[in-house]
Amino acid sequence: MFLWVSWVERHYMVHTFSVYVDDKPGVLNRVASLFRRRAFNIESLTVGHTETKGISRMTLVVDTDEYGARRLEAHLYKLVPVRRVEDITTHPSIARDLALIKVSATGDARTHVMQLVDVYRARIVDVSPESLVIETTGTEDKIDSLLEVLRPYGVVEMVRTGRVAMARGAVPARRAPRAAARATEARGDVSSCSV
């Protein structure tokens, strides 16, 4: 007996989710565990308070296809502390990253580094006799580019926040968990799927 398997070409892309959760201990662990159990790698994760007391917002970046993104959204809604999930990947949005970069800089190199900082509209937040600490905010590509031009001077240390993103324009339509479940059912039920 032969079993014919049809391979579907999957198009992977980076998906950005805004997840609103209760601001309570253990919520981050529950969300991260869901991604681990489903074998998804989190590319970037940022968490912060929102305009509503007691609610935090997670910005999660995951490299997956459309089917995987729908599955993640459905599974996130099953977690009790999750209030709302938005996949803002295809919506017009603003995304930023923040980085602190410590660079070796003495003598003439210091002047060159300071000129590069001006070109990239970054700023110097700390000065010592041997190094400068640069703060930059922008797209991930901008930060990567700045990092590459600073490497020849000697990058001592670097830290990045990860992507934070927000949909452009008017306040996005807030879908209740039930509405999201009905939308998922209309596109094909993915809630009982596992990896």
N, CA, C and O of each residue as an XYZ file, in Angstrom:
780
protein
N       0.841     -1.166      0.000
C       0.000      0.000      0.000
C       0.896      1.243      0.000
O       1.832      1.343      0.794
N       0.604      2.171     -0.885
C       1.370      3.402     -0.993
C       0.574      4.560     -0.422
O      -0.638      4.660     -0.610
N       1.269      5.415      0.264
C       0.649      6.610      0.810
C       1.224      7.806      0.072
O       2.424      8.071      0.142
N       0.384      8.511     -0.619
C       0.832      9.678     -1.373
C       0.756     10.897     -0.467
O      -0.286     11.204      0.112
N       1.863     11.565     -0.363
C       1.931     12.765      0.459
C       2.157     13.949     -0.459
O       3.095     13.966     -1.256
N       1.315     14.906     -0.342
C       1.483     16.104     -1.149
C       2.177     17.160     -0.292
O       1.704     17.494      0.794
N       3.274     17.672     -0.772
C       4.032     18.694     -0.051
C       3.517     20.062     -0.440
O       3.487     20.414     -1.620
N       3.124     20.808      0.524
C       2.641     22.165      0.300
C       3.806     23.106      0.558
O       4.472     23.030      1.590
N       4.035     23.984     -0.392
C       5.119     24.944     -0.206
C       4.674     25.975      0.821
O       3.626     26.603      0.676
N       5.482     26.136      1.852
C       5.146     27.083      2.916
C       6.034     28.314      2.775
O       7.240     28.205      2.555
N       5.428     29.468      2.903
C       6.159     30.723      2.812
C       6.322     31.290      4.217
O       5.372     31.795      4.815
N       7.536     31.197      4.725
C       7.813     31.695      6.060
C       8.133     33.177      6.000
O       8.802     33.647      5.080
N       7.652     33.893      6.981
C       7.970     35.307      7.113
C       7.899     35.677      8.588
O       7.357     34.932      9.405
N       8.443     36.812      8.908
C       8.435     37.264     10.291
C       7.062     37.844     10.608
O       6.596     38.764      9.936
N       6.418     37.296     11.641
C       5.110     37.783     12.094
C       5.295     38.517     13.415
O       6.035     38.066     14.290
N       4.619     39.645     13.549
C       4.671     40.446     14.772
C       3.303     40.409     15.447
O       2.292     40.793     14.859
N       3.293     39.941     16.685
C       2.056     39.846     17.462
C       2.094     40.852     18.617
O       3.113     41.001     19.291
N       0.979     41.530     18.830
C       0.772     42.326     20.040
C      -0.175     41.523     20.907
O      -1.300     41.229     20.503
N       0.277     41.170     22.094
C      -0.512     40.330     22.993
C      -0.728     41.108     24.286
O       0.226     41.473     24.973
N      -1.993     41.355     24.604
C      -2.350     42.066     25.838
C      -2.679     41.029     26.903
O      -3.523     40.156     26.702
N      -2.001     41.140     28.037
C      -2.135     40.140     29.100
C      -2.336     40.816     30.450
O      -2.055     42.004     30.614
N      -2.826     40.041     31.414
C      -2.920     40.527     32.793
C      -1.511     40.734     33.315
O      -0.616     39.933     33.044
N      -1.317     41.803     34.059
C      -0.007     42.121     34.631
C       0.135     41.380     35.962
O      -0.042     41.960     37.033
N       0.458     40.086     35.872
C       0.569     39.235     37.052
C       1.800     38.357     36.935
O       2.277     38.113     35.827
N       2.328     37.871     38.064
C       3.490     36.983     38.018
C       3.176     35.688     37.258
O       2.080     35.143     37.383
N       4.125     35.209     36.485
C       4.002     33.936     35.791
C       3.405     34.003     34.397
O       3.414     33.003     33.679
N       2.882     35.171     33.995
C       2.247     35.279     32.682
C       3.278     35.114     31.566
O       3.031     34.401     30.594
N       4.418     35.762     31.700
C       5.469     35.640     30.685
C       5.895     34.187     30.510
O       6.106     33.724     29.389
N       6.019     33.476     31.620
C       6.389     32.061     31.566
C       5.338     31.237     30.816
O       5.687     30.360     30.026
N       4.060     31.514     31.058
C       2.994     30.758     30.391
C       3.013     30.999     28.884
O       2.847     30.064     28.101
N       3.216     32.254     28.479
C       3.241     32.574     27.045
C       4.475     31.955     26.390
O       4.374     31.342     25.327
N       5.637     32.113     27.021
C       6.874     31.541     26.459
C       6.790     30.015     26.395
O       7.281     29.407     25.444
N       6.177     29.402     27.392
C       6.023     27.941     27.397
C       5.139     27.466     26.253
O       5.378     26.402     25.681
N       4.119     28.251     25.919
C       3.261     27.892     24.790
C       4.091     27.830     23.504
O       3.939     26.901     22.711
N       4.961     28.811     23.302
C       5.809     28.829     22.112
C       6.780     27.641     22.127
O       7.026     27.019     21.094
N       7.322     27.337     23.297
C       8.247     26.210     23.415
C       7.546     24.897     23.098
O       8.065     24.076     22.342
N       6.362     24.701     23.680
C       5.618     23.456     23.453
C       5.242     23.275     21.992
O       5.193     22.147     21.503
N       4.979     24.352     21.298
C       4.579     24.294     19.893
C       5.776     24.365     18.944
O       5.604     24.401     17.726
N       6.986     24.383     19.504
C       8.242     24.378     18.733
C       8.399     25.599     17.838
O       8.861     25.486     16.703
N       8.014     26.771     18.349
C       8.239     28.027     17.651
C       9.365     28.769     18.347
O       9.429     28.806     19.576
N      10.244     29.353     17.565
C      11.334     30.138     18.122
C      10.911     31.604     18.183
O      10.471     32.169     17.181
N      11.042     32.208     19.342
C      10.726     33.629     19.497
C      11.955     34.416     19.056
O      13.017     34.317     19.669
N      11.803     35.200     17.985
C      12.899     36.021     17.471
C      13.148     37.227     18.386
O      14.292     37.619     18.619
N      12.062     37.801     18.895
C      12.156     38.986     19.745
C      10.946     39.008     20.666
O       9.846     38.614     20.279
N      11.166     39.476     21.896
C      10.097     39.559     22.882
C      10.320     40.793     23.737
O      11.365     40.926     24.375
N       9.355     41.692     23.756
C       9.410     42.847     24.649
C       8.102     42.907     25.426
O       7.046     42.534     24.915
N       8.183     43.378     26.663
C       7.005     43.465     27.523
C       7.033     44.801     28.244
O       8.087     45.255     28.690
N       5.874     45.427     28.355
C       5.785     46.684     29.091
C       4.348     46.980     29.481
O       3.413     46.331     29.013
N       4.190     47.974     30.348
C       2.859     48.387     30.797
C       2.123     49.080     29.659
O       2.746     49.618     28.743
N       0.806     49.064     29.719
C      -0.025     49.760     28.738
C      -0.682     50.957     29.402
O      -0.408     51.282     30.557
N      -1.557     51.606     28.640
C      -2.299     52.740     29.177
C      -3.359     52.314     30.182
O      -3.911     53.155     30.891
N      -3.650     51.020     30.252
C      -4.658     50.475     31.167
C      -3.973     49.812     32.358
O      -3.147     48.916     32.186
N      -4.315     50.251     33.557
C      -3.713     49.676     34.764
C      -4.027     48.178     34.848
O      -5.165     47.753     34.648
N      -2.987     47.392     35.149
C      -3.162     45.956     35.316
C      -3.032     45.149     34.025
O      -3.148     43.924     34.044
N      -2.790     45.835     32.899
C      -2.637     45.157     31.614
C      -1.245     45.463     31.061
O      -0.822     46.619     31.029
N      -0.539     44.421     30.627
C       0.764     44.581     29.982
C       0.644     44.178     28.520
O      -0.252     43.428     28.135
N       1.557     44.688     27.726
C       1.569     44.370     26.298
C       2.872     43.678     25.945
O       3.957     44.177     26.243
N       2.753     42.526     25.308
C       3.913     41.796     24.803
C       3.972     42.004     23.297
O       2.959     41.894     22.607
N       5.147     42.300     22.798
C       5.358     42.317     21.355
C       6.243     41.122     21.056
O       7.403     41.074     21.467
N       5.683     40.155     20.332
C       6.387     38.914     20.011
C       6.649     38.866     18.509
O       5.760     39.140     17.704
N       7.870     38.518     18.147
C       8.242     38.365     16.744
C       8.611     36.905     16.523
O       9.477     36.361     17.208
N       7.939     36.274     15.553
C       8.112     34.849     15.284
C       8.244     34.647     13.781
O       7.515     35.263     13.003
N       9.173     33.785     13.371
C       9.343     33.447     11.964
C       8.520     32.191     11.684
O       8.888     31.094     12.104
N       7.398     32.358     10.970
C       6.509     31.236     10.673
C       5.710     31.535      9.416
O       5.778     32.641      8.878
N       4.960     30.558      8.951
C       4.088     30.777      7.800
C       2.720     31.243      8.295
O       2.496     31.360      9.500
N       1.804     31.507      7.357
C       0.481     32.018      7.711
C      -0.295     31.021      8.572
O      -0.974     31.415      9.520
N      -0.197     29.751      8.249
C      -0.890     28.721      9.021
C      -0.372     28.687     10.460
O      -1.157     28.616     11.405
N       0.941     28.738     10.621
C       1.536     28.746     11.963
C       1.119     29.976     12.747
O       0.877     29.892     13.951
N       1.031     31.119     12.078
C       0.618     32.358     12.748
C      -0.822     32.247     13.240
O      -1.130     32.683     14.349
N      -1.705     31.670     12.432
C      -3.098     31.495     12.860
C      -3.188     30.530     14.031
O      -3.972     30.738     14.958
N      -2.376     29.466     13.986
C      -2.355     28.505     15.100
C      -1.895     29.179     16.378
O      -2.495     28.992     17.437
N      -0.822     29.969     16.280
C      -0.327     30.659     17.475
C      -1.385     31.589     18.056
O      -1.589     31.622     19.270
N      -2.055     32.339     17.195
C      -3.091     33.255     17.674
C      -4.195     32.486     18.400
O      -4.644     32.902     19.468
N      -4.629     31.376     17.827
C      -5.686     30.564     18.454
C      -5.225     30.006     19.794
O      -5.988     30.010     20.760
N      -3.992     29.527     19.863
C      -3.479     28.967     21.116
C      -3.253     30.050     22.167
O      -3.465     29.804     23.354
N      -2.830     31.236     21.755
C      -2.650     32.326     22.714
C      -3.977     32.697     23.363
O      -4.032     32.968     24.563
N      -5.039     32.709     22.576
C      -6.351     33.043     23.135
C      -6.819     32.025     24.166
O      -7.676     32.343     24.991
N      -6.285     30.826     24.142
C      -6.676     29.802     25.119
C      -6.055     30.055     26.497
O      -6.553     29.534     27.495
N      -4.991     30.836     26.569
C      -4.355     31.108     27.853
C      -5.216     32.087     28.644
O      -5.657     33.107     28.116
N      -5.446     31.770     29.894
C      -6.325     32.576     30.742
C      -5.855     34.022     30.881
O      -6.694     34.917     30.784
N      -4.567     34.313     31.102
C      -4.203     35.712     31.300
C      -4.190     36.551     30.024
O      -3.972     37.760     30.106
N      -4.414     35.961     28.853
C      -4.383     36.706     27.596
C      -5.732     37.371     27.367
O      -6.777     36.720     27.378
N      -5.685     38.691     27.157
C      -6.901     39.478     26.933
C      -7.180     39.692     25.449
O      -8.329     39.625     25.012
N      -6.119     39.950     24.672
C      -6.293     40.273     23.259
C      -5.022     39.930     22.494
O      -3.919     40.084     23.018
N      -5.173     39.467     21.255
C      -4.042     39.130     20.398
C      -4.259     39.806     19.052
O      -5.340     39.708     18.471
N      -3.236     40.488     18.558
C      -3.306     41.111     17.240
C      -2.068     40.717     16.452
O      -0.947     40.910     16.923
N      -2.254     40.170     15.267
C      -1.148     39.916     14.346
C      -1.074     41.152     13.460
O      -1.868     41.300     12.532
N      -0.123     42.041     13.742
C      -0.046     43.311     13.013
C       0.927     43.248     11.840
O       1.329     44.279     11.302
N       1.298     42.041     11.451
C       2.266     41.846     10.377
C       1.838     42.520      9.082
O       2.642     43.201      8.445
N       0.597     42.339      8.690
C       0.150     42.851      7.402
C      -0.493     44.226      7.497
O      -0.870     44.796      6.473
N      -0.627     44.771      8.698
C      -1.207     46.095      8.874
C      -0.102     47.146      8.798
O       1.040     46.875      9.169
N      -0.436     48.336      8.322
C       0.560     49.416      8.376
C       0.940     49.640      9.840
O       0.070     49.856     10.684
N       2.222     49.588     10.134
C       2.641     49.704     11.531
C       3.991     50.407     11.635
O       4.702     50.592     10.648
N       4.308     50.783     12.841
C       5.579     51.406     13.176
C       6.317     50.422     14.064
O       5.768     49.947     15.058
N       7.557     50.112     13.712
C       8.358     49.183     14.517
C       9.696     49.840     14.824
O      10.327     50.430     13.947
N      10.117     49.731     16.065
C      11.384     50.317     16.492
C      12.119     49.354     17.398
O      11.536     48.464     18.017
N      13.421     49.566     17.453
C      14.326     48.789     18.283
C      15.242     49.802     18.954
O      15.505     50.860     18.382
N      15.730     49.508     20.139
C      16.681     50.381     20.819
C      17.934     49.575     21.100
O      17.856     48.402     21.466
N      19.097     50.208     20.928
C      20.360     49.523     21.199
C      21.304     50.455     21.951
O      21.328     51.663     21.715
N      22.074     49.874     22.854
C      23.195     50.551     23.499
C      24.455     49.843     23.009
O      24.571     48.622     23.119
N      25.397     50.613     22.467
C      26.609     50.044     21.889
C      27.818     50.726     22.522
O      27.959     51.947     22.447
N      28.695     49.930     23.148
C      29.927     50.456     23.714
C      31.050     50.229     22.707
O      31.289     49.104     22.268
N      31.737     51.317     22.347
C      32.769     51.272     21.317
C      34.086     51.784     21.886
O      34.115     52.787     22.599
N      35.183     51.083     21.563
C      36.514     51.584     21.921
C      36.769     52.845     21.113
O      36.626     52.838     19.891
N      37.138     53.905     21.772
C      37.366     55.164     21.053
C      38.343     56.044     21.816
O      38.037     56.551     22.895
N      39.521     56.214     21.237
C      40.533     57.129     21.783
C      41.113     57.940     20.626
O      41.146     57.476     19.486
N      41.565     59.146     20.928
C      42.220     59.982     19.926
C      41.343     60.285     18.719
O      40.185     60.678     18.854
N      41.934     60.090     17.512
C      41.226     60.383     16.262
C      40.007     59.485     16.063
O      39.006     59.905     15.482
N      40.097     58.262     16.543
C      38.965     57.333     16.394
C      37.724     57.886     17.092
O      36.606     57.693     16.614
N      37.915     58.567     18.212
C      36.784     59.134     18.946
C      36.046     60.153     18.089
O      34.815     60.178     18.074
N      36.786     60.990     17.379
C      36.175     61.990     16.505
C      35.395     61.324     15.380
O      34.282     61.744     15.062
N      35.971     60.290     14.778
C      35.287     59.574     13.695
C      34.005     58.902     14.184
O      32.974     58.948     13.513
N      34.082     58.283     15.352
C      32.897     57.624     15.917
C      31.813     58.659     16.199
O      30.637     58.414     15.930
N      32.200     59.807     16.736
C      31.214     60.856     17.037
C      30.554     61.375     15.755
O      29.369     61.707     15.768
N      31.300     61.448     14.658
C      30.718     61.863     13.381
C      29.725     60.812     12.870
O      28.661     61.159     12.357
N      30.074     59.534     13.010
C      29.155     58.468     12.612
C      27.872     58.507     13.436
O      26.781     58.293     12.909
N      28.009     58.779     14.721
C      26.849     58.870     15.608
C      25.909     59.974     15.111
O      24.691     59.796     15.106
N      26.471     61.108     14.697
C      25.645     62.205     14.165
C      24.942     61.810     12.873
O      23.765     62.121     12.688
N      25.646     61.131     11.982
C      25.064     60.714     10.704
C      23.863     59.799     10.927
O      22.858     59.907     10.225
N      23.966     58.901     11.900
C      22.891     57.949     12.186
C      21.842     58.493     13.151
O      20.933     57.766     13.554
N      21.961     59.754     13.519
C      21.038     60.396     14.459
C      20.927     59.625     15.769
O      19.858     59.542     16.374
N      22.041     59.074     16.183
C      22.125     58.403     17.480
C      22.662     59.429     18.474
O      22.827     60.600     18.131
N      22.930     58.997     19.692
C      23.509     59.934     20.658
C      24.451     59.206     21.600
O      24.318     58.007     21.847
N      25.387     59.950     22.107
C      26.360     59.405     23.049
C      25.818     59.641     24.452
O      25.509     60.772     24.826
N      25.704     58.552     25.233
C      25.110     58.653     26.564
C      26.135     58.450     27.678
O      25.830     58.684     28.847
N      27.359     58.015     27.324
C      28.398     57.851     28.328
C      29.759     57.981     27.658
O      29.980     57.475     26.557
N      30.665     58.668     28.345
C      32.016     58.873     27.834
C      33.001     58.459     28.903
O      32.872     58.861     30.060
N      33.990     57.653     28.525
C      35.098     57.321     29.427
C      36.385     57.504     28.629
O      36.323     57.675     27.412
N      37.545     57.473     29.274
C      38.799     57.687     28.527
C      39.038     56.667     27.406
O      39.710     56.983     26.424
N      38.498     55.454     27.539
C      38.756     54.413     26.545
C      37.573     54.096     25.642
O      37.748     53.431     24.621
N      36.359     54.559     25.993
C      35.196     54.136     25.214
C      34.086     55.170     25.225
O      34.093     56.123     26.004
N      33.118     54.944     24.315
C      31.886     55.721     24.245
C      30.718     54.735     24.263
O      30.814     53.641     23.706
N      29.623     55.126     24.902
C      28.406     54.328     24.839
C      27.409     55.114     23.996
O      27.107     56.275     24.274
N      26.907     54.447     22.958
C      26.007     55.074     21.998
C      24.614     54.484     22.168
O      24.448     53.271     22.294
N      23.621     55.358     22.171
C      22.220     54.932     22.206
C      21.611     55.247     20.857
O      21.716     56.372     20.368
N      20.971     54.252     20.252
C      20.305     54.479     18.969
C      18.948     53.802     18.964
O      18.761     52.724     19.528
N      18.010     54.466     18.312
C      16.661     53.940     18.174
C      16.289     53.989     16.704
O      16.596     54.961     16.013
N      15.633     52.952     16.227
C      15.204     52.951     14.832
C      14.821     51.557     14.391
O      14.548     50.678     15.208
N      14.806     51.373     13.101
C      14.489     50.056     12.561
C      15.663     49.124     12.818
O      16.780     49.568     13.083
N      15.396     47.836     12.735
C      16.465     46.862     12.954
C      17.563     47.007     11.914
O      18.739     46.813     12.223
N      17.189     47.349     10.672
C      18.179     47.545      9.609
C      19.096     48.724      9.913
O      20.300     48.647      9.671
N      18.544     49.807     10.437
C      19.346     50.978     10.775
C      20.363     50.631     11.861
O      21.530     51.014     11.774
N      19.914     49.906     12.880
C      20.813     49.537     13.970
C      21.887     48.573     13.476
O      23.052     48.696     13.855
N      21.505     47.617     12.632
C      22.488     46.696     12.051
C      23.529     47.452     11.239
O      24.719     47.141     11.304
N      23.085     48.440     10.477
C      23.993     49.241      9.656
C      24.970     50.034     10.521
O      26.168     50.061     10.239
N      24.466     50.676     11.566
C      25.338     51.418     12.479
C      26.353     50.484     13.130
O      27.531     50.822     13.253
N      25.901     49.343     13.533
C      26.783     48.359     14.159
C      27.918     47.960     13.217
O      29.068     47.844     13.641
N      27.597     47.750     11.948
C      28.621     47.365     10.964
C      29.667     48.448     10.759
O      30.852     48.137     10.635
N      29.256     49.725     10.721
C      30.248     50.792     10.526
C      31.070     51.050     11.787
O      32.158     51.621     11.713
N      30.556     50.630     12.946
C      31.307     50.804     14.195
C      32.264     49.645     14.480
O      33.197     49.806     15.266
N      32.055     48.491     13.863
C      32.896     47.310     14.131
C      34.392     47.568     13.947
O      35.177     47.112     14.778
N      34.825     48.272     12.906
C      36.263     48.505     12.744
C      36.900     49.275     13.915
O      38.106     49.170     14.135
N      36.110     50.035     14.655
C      36.639     50.786     15.796
C      36.710     49.929     17.055
O      37.382     50.290     18.021
N      36.019     48.802     17.040
C      36.043     47.881     18.182
C      34.800     47.978     19.046
O      34.754     48.766     19.991
N      33.792     47.179     18.726
C      32.583     47.116     19.544
C      32.911     46.243     20.747
O      33.214     45.058     20.610
N      32.844     46.849     21.930
C      33.179     46.156     23.168
C      31.987     45.366     23.689
O      32.126     44.235     24.155
N      30.814     45.984     23.601
C      29.601     45.386     24.164
C      28.390     45.991     23.468
O      28.423     47.144     23.038
N      27.319     45.207     23.360
C      26.094     45.703     22.762
C      24.894     45.002     23.391
O      24.964     43.822     23.733
N      23.792     45.739     23.540
C      22.535     45.162     24.014
C      21.410     45.818     23.214
O      21.441     47.016     22.932
N      20.404     44.993     22.852
C      19.253     45.485     22.105
C      17.974     45.092     22.832
O      17.913     44.065     23.508
N      16.953     45.934     22.676
C      15.687     45.674     23.359
C      14.832     44.648     22.640
O      14.077     43.922     23.286
N      14.929     44.569     21.346
C      13.980     43.792     20.558
C      12.925     44.727     20.013
O      12.822     45.879     20.435
N      12.152     44.237     19.086
C      11.177     45.072     18.383
C       9.991     45.426     19.264
O       9.448     44.577     19.972
N       9.599     46.691     19.210
C       8.306     47.128     19.724
C       7.562     47.663     18.510
O       8.154     48.339     17.669
N       6.288     47.370     18.412
C       5.524     47.760     17.223
C       4.124     48.193     17.610
O       3.568     47.759     18.619
N       3.571     49.066     16.772
C       2.222     49.570     16.983
C       1.598     49.817     15.617
O       2.260     50.310     14.704
N       0.320     49.472     15.481
C      -0.395     49.722     14.232
C      -0.551     51.219     14.031
O      -0.756     51.966     14.988
N      -0.453     51.652     12.782
C      -0.620     53.070     12.449
C      -2.096     53.449     12.440
O      -2.977     52.592     12.371
N      -2.342     54.747     12.510
C      -3.690     55.267     12.314
C      -4.573     55.131     13.521
O      -4.113     55.109     14.662
N      -5.868     55.040     13.240
C      -6.880     54.968     14.295
C      -6.670     53.720     15.141
O      -5.961     52.792     14.754
N      -7.300     53.725     16.293
C      -7.205     52.582     17.199
C      -7.702     51.346     16.465
O      -8.795     51.366     15.901
N      -6.905     50.248     16.462
C      -7.345     49.048     15.756
C      -8.610     48.466     16.383
O      -8.851     48.600     17.583
N      -9.396     47.827     15.549
C     -10.620     47.186     16.037
C     -10.252     46.128     17.057
O      -9.402     45.277     16.795
N     -10.869     46.173     18.188
C     -10.562     45.220     19.259
C     -11.487     44.023     19.120
O     -12.702     44.118     19.297
N     -10.878     42.907     18.799
C     -11.670     41.683     18.662
C     -11.712     40.971     19.997
O     -10.686     40.785     20.652
N     -12.882     40.584     20.382
C     -13.029     39.789     21.601
C     -12.545     38.376     21.302
O     -12.554     37.964     20.142
N     -12.121     37.620     22.318
C     -11.672     36.251     22.089
C     -12.691     35.411     21.328
O     -12.301     34.595     20.492
N     -13.973     35.584     21.592
C     -15.001     34.809     20.891
C     -15.020     35.166     19.410
O     -15.150     34.287     18.558
N     -14.892     36.456     19.102
C     -14.881     36.884     17.704
C     -13.657     36.313     16.994
O     -13.741     35.916     15.832
N     -12.523     36.270     17.687
C     -11.315     35.707     17.091
C     -11.493     34.220     16.843
O     -11.028     33.696     15.831
N     -12.165     33.536     17.767
C     -12.396     32.100     17.592
C     -13.295     31.852     16.387
O     -13.058     30.923     15.614
N     -14.333     32.687     16.222
C     -15.215     32.520     15.060
C     -14.455     32.805     13.770
O     -14.667     32.125     12.767
N     -13.574     33.800     13.782
C     -12.788     34.120     12.589
C     -11.856     32.966     12.250
O     -11.664     32.641     11.078
N     -11.278     32.346     13.275
C     -10.391     31.206     13.047
C     -11.173     30.042     12.462
O     -10.689     29.359     11.559
N     -12.389     29.808     12.973
C     -13.212     28.725     12.452
C     -13.563     28.959     10.991
O     -13.604     28.019     10.198
N     -13.815     30.218     10.637
C     -14.159     30.538      9.256
C     -12.991     30.262      8.316
O     -13.198     29.892      7.161
N     -11.753     30.441      8.809
C     -10.569     30.203      7.978
C     -10.113     28.765      8.069
O      -9.235     28.348      7.313
N     -10.669     28.024      8.947
C     -10.246     26.639      9.170
C      -9.806     26.487     10.612
O      -8.914     27.206     11.063
N     -10.400     25.586     11.326
C     -10.106     25.409     12.745
C      -8.687     24.908     12.918
O      -8.335     23.834     12.431
N      -7.868     25.695     13.621
C      -6.484     25.294     13.882
C      -6.234     25.099     15.368
O      -5.101     24.841     15.775
N      -7.270     25.219     16.180
C      -7.066     25.185     17.620
C      -6.666     23.799     18.149
O      -6.002     23.693     19.180
N      -7.065     22.760     17.450
C      -6.737     21.425     17.945
C      -5.478     20.872     17.294
O      -5.124     19.715     17.520
N      -4.800     21.677     16.493
C      -3.595     21.225     15.802
C      -2.413     21.282     16.749
O      -2.369     22.103     17.665
N      -1.474     20.410     16.519
C      -0.234     20.453     17.289
C       0.928     20.272     16.338
O       0.781     19.783     15.218
N       2.089     20.683     16.822
C       3.283     20.597     15.984
C       3.940     19.267     16.168
O       4.967     18.995     15.546
